[in-house]
């Protein structure tokens, strides 16, 4: 497969596109229905988390590759923040 990359605007209304691409690729790699759903949920939660961070992201990028197992990476072009995020003790 090599690597598949998808870039969408960094807006929540585009998360369905990310899930659809993840589902299609995972299905072609023989994952079970539950495995596909789990991977879609992981991609959705990662993307949702990134979109909720402060900053001005304009792009959300999904990369998937199958070097030694199916890998998924979700990033934005927002400025880097401190990791791990600080918890508020409110």
Buried (B, 14 or more C-beta within 10 A) or exposed (E): EEEBEBEBEBEEEBBEBBBEBBBEBBBEBEBEEEBBBEBBEEBBEBBEEBBEEEEEBEEBBBBBBBEEEBEBEBBBEBEEEEEEEEEEEE
